[in-house]
Amino acid sequence: MHIKNIGIVGAGQMGAGIAQVCAQNGFETILYDIQVELAEKGQSVIAKNLDRLVEKEKITIEQKKEAMARLKIATDLKTLVTTQLVIEAATENEKIKLDIFESLDQVCPKEAILASNTSSIPITKIASVTKRPQNVIGMHFMNPVPVMKLVEIIKGLLTSEETYTSIFDMTRALKKESVLVEDFPGFLVNRILCPMINEAVFALESGISTAEDIDKAMKLGTNQPMGPLELADFIGLDTCLAIMKVLHEGLGEDKFRPAPLLRKYVQAGLLGRKTGRGFYKY
Ligand SMILES: NC(=O)c1ccc[n+]([C@@H]2O[C@H](COP(=O)([O-])OP(=O)(O)OC[C@H]3O[C@@H](n4cnc5c(N)ncnc54)[C@H](O)[C@@H]3O)[C@@H](O)[C@H]2O)c1
């Protein structure tokens, strides 16, 4: 399928980023959220991001205007009836996502593809609440979406080859690179990244070194742009813990058990940058 019209469900950090790259790359884009203020907030984040790109002379004012003209906002799911692809980027909560997919299945044309940006919920499970599991797929964008090159494409057990090909082509049209991943807990990037972050928390907890030196060691010693604890603060410690729980439960191996210190930070509400304090103060 040659995709031209896209709906995005959830106008938060990820949804707004995905909507921005879709609109910038010529797709007619509808950004949906449950409240008009939330959809408008997503739209204004996109406008500000594009302004910055104009200031840096990465795009022209004309290109900004064209992108904004392709972007509409909505709070009625029925608006998505015109779309060929919906990318869901709502809150990471299984019940919320299953409800959304059940509704999308009723609202969207039967040939439309329904994709999820979930970090941890099995695509096969999400697909099971629809009558079109062959058209359901994972599109896992990285944060911040306009900057990061990768999209993990995740095939559920029943995802068709045709759906995969359409999403592979669409990802290229967004000027992103993709990798194909089977539907296993944590998919690929988080399966490798989160245990590394978790191990850094164990190292801190065991008193092996300070947070600053753990990050310095990994930055200068392994050429990573951010140390693992700094990165954990950026992702959100609650998100890191949730992914470790999915890996631990889904794969059943002790090596994936969340570090007790990570649990303690989350219990204390120290979630990283978004709350002003995690392993560092902001
Ligand atoms: N933040 C990251 O680094 C990151 C990276 C990759 C993937 N993800 C995934 O992207 C998704 C969104 O994450 P985020 O960081 O953008 O979260 P966020 O909290 O910034 O945004 C979530 C948005 O979803 C909306 N929402 C909630 N219920 C909804 C519903 N029923 N219908 C429509 N919208 C609804 C909320 O109002 C909010 O605007 C999650 O599945 C997350 O796991 C996040």
Ligand as a Chemical Component Dictionary entry (heavy atoms), coordinates in Angstrom:
data_LIG
# 
_chem_comp.id                   LIG 
_chem_comp.type                 NON-POLYMER 
_chem_comp.pdbx_formal_charge   0 
_chem_comp.three_letter_code    LIG 
# 
loop_
_chem_comp_atom.comp_id 
_chem_comp_atom.atom_id 
_chem_comp_atom.alt_atom_id 
_chem_comp_atom.type_symbol 
_chem_comp_atom.charge 
_chem_comp_atom.model_Cartn_x 
_chem_comp_atom.model_Cartn_y 
_chem_comp_atom.model_Cartn_z 
_chem_comp_atom.pdbx_ordinal 
LIG N1  N1  N 0  9.548  8.412  25.972 1  
LIG C1  C1  C 0  10.353 7.582  25.339 2  
LIG O1  O1  O 0  11.598 7.682  25.431 3  
LIG C2  C2  C 0  9.768  6.526  24.427 4  
LIG C3  C3  C 0  10.576 5.927  23.448 5  
LIG C4  C4  C 0  10.009 4.977  22.583 6  
LIG C5  C5  C 0  8.672  4.608  22.734 7  
LIG N2  N2  N 1  7.919  5.196  23.716 8  
LIG C6  C6  C 0  6.505  4.805  23.806 9  
LIG O2  O2  O 0  5.705  5.815  23.226 10 
LIG C7  C7  C 0  4.418  5.855  23.861 11 
LIG C8  C8  C 0  4.139  7.252  24.348 12 
LIG O3  O3  O 0  5.153  7.673  25.228 13 
LIG P1  P1  P 0  5.414  9.226  25.550 14 
LIG O4  O4  O 0  6.754  9.286  26.206 15 
LIG O5  O5  O -1 5.122  10.038 24.352 16 
LIG O6  O6  O 0  4.276  9.496  26.657 17 
LIG P2  P2  P 0  3.565  10.878 27.025 18 
LIG O7  O7  O 0  3.068  10.697 28.403 19 
LIG O8  O8  O 0  4.455  12.042 26.708 20 
LIG O9  O9  O 0  2.314  10.957 26.003 21 
LIG C9  C9  C 0  1.241  10.070 26.037 22 
LIG C10 C10 C 0  0.025  10.765 25.446 23 
LIG O10 O10 O 0  -1.007 9.798  25.263 24 
LIG C11 C11 C 0  -2.230 10.430 25.562 25 
LIG N3  N3  N 0  -3.256 9.438  25.833 26 
LIG C12 C12 C 0  -3.521 8.762  26.973 27 
LIG N4  N4  N 0  -4.595 7.958  26.808 28 
LIG C13 C13 C 0  -5.018 8.138  25.538 29 
LIG C14 C14 C 0  -6.092 7.604  24.784 30 
LIG N5  N5  N 0  -6.943 6.718  25.292 31 
LIG N6  N6  N 0  -6.223 8.019  23.498 32 
LIG C15 C15 C 0  -5.359 8.917  22.974 33 
LIG N7  N7  N 0  -4.331 9.459  23.643 34 
LIG C16 C16 C 0  -4.166 9.073  24.923 35 
LIG C17 C17 C 0  -1.920 11.319 26.746 36 
LIG O11 O11 O 0  -2.921 12.318 26.885 37 
LIG C18 C18 C 0  -0.550 11.878 26.334 38 
LIG O12 O12 O 0  -0.688 13.073 25.593 39 
LIG C19 C19 C 0  4.475  4.791  24.957 40 
LIG O13 O13 O 0  3.945  3.608  24.463 41 
LIG C20 C20 C 0  5.971  4.644  25.219 42 
LIG O14 O14 O 0  6.318  3.382  25.747 43 
LIG C21 C21 C 0  8.427  6.147  24.549 44 
# 
loop_
_chem_comp_bond.comp_id 
_chem_comp_bond.atom_id_1 
_chem_comp_bond.atom_id_2 
_chem_comp_bond.value_order 
_chem_comp_bond.pdbx_ordinal 
LIG N1  C1  SING 1  
LIG C1  O1  DOUB 2  
LIG C1  C2  SING 3  
LIG C2  C3  SING 4  
LIG C2  C21 DOUB 5  
LIG C3  C4  DOUB 6  
LIG C4  C5  SING 7  
LIG C5  N2  DOUB 8  
LIG N2  C6  SING 9  
LIG N2  C21 SING 10 
LIG C6  O2  SING 11 
LIG C6  C20 SING 12 
LIG O2  C7  SING 13 
LIG C7  C8  SING 14 
LIG C7  C19 SING 15 
LIG C8  O3  SING 16 
LIG O3  P1  SING 17 
LIG P1  O4  DOUB 18 
LIG P1  O5  SING 19 
LIG P1  O6  SING 20 
LIG O6  P2  SING 21 
LIG P2  O7  DOUB 22 
LIG P2  O8  SING 23 
LIG P2  O9  SING 24 
LIG O9  C9  SING 25 
LIG C9  C10 SING 26 
LIG C10 O10 SING 27 
LIG C10 C18 SING 28 
LIG O10 C11 SING 29 
LIG C11 N3  SING 30 
LIG C11 C17 SING 31 
LIG N3  C12 SING 32 
LIG N3  C16 SING 33 
LIG C12 N4  DOUB 34 
LIG N4  C13 SING 35 
LIG C13 C14 SING 36 
LIG C13 C16 DOUB 37 
LIG C14 N5  SING 38 
LIG C14 N6  DOUB 39 
LIG N6  C15 SING 40 
LIG C15 N7  DOUB 41 
LIG N7  C16 SING 42 
LIG C17 O11 SING 43 
LIG C17 C18 SING 44 
LIG C18 O12 SING 45 
LIG C19 O13 SING 46 
LIG C19 C20 SING 47 
LIG C20 O14 SING 48 
# 
